[in-house]
Amino acid sequence: MNIRGQTLGIAIVSAIFVFIIGFLTINFFFDEITVFRAAMSCATPAAISDGAKLLCLTAGATVPYWILLILSITIGAIAARSTL
């Protein structure tokens, strides 16, 4: 039996599952980020404080960070199984 090939196959299937679920959850972030940016008045940076500007930048970076997290988890799951 080829145990390494089987575990790599399971890792790839699991990674695809995590990838799909992760990208499906990104759709829930868009509405919340829009509401947050409207409530914090992020469109007018001259009218808000420096802390609020930083918070607006952090909220705007949520989606790219989430995408990087999903990709790193899926690649890490495949790489961890392929080195056995």
FENHUFEN-V722521 format. One record per run of one state. SS is the DSSP state (@ for helix, = for strand, . for the rest). FROM is the first residue (numbers start at 0). LEN is the number of residues. If there is no record, write none. Layout:
SS FROM LEN
SS FROM LEN
This chain:
. 0 2
@ 2 37
. 39 5
@ 44 3
. 47 2
@ 49 11
. 60 1
@ 61 21
. 82 2
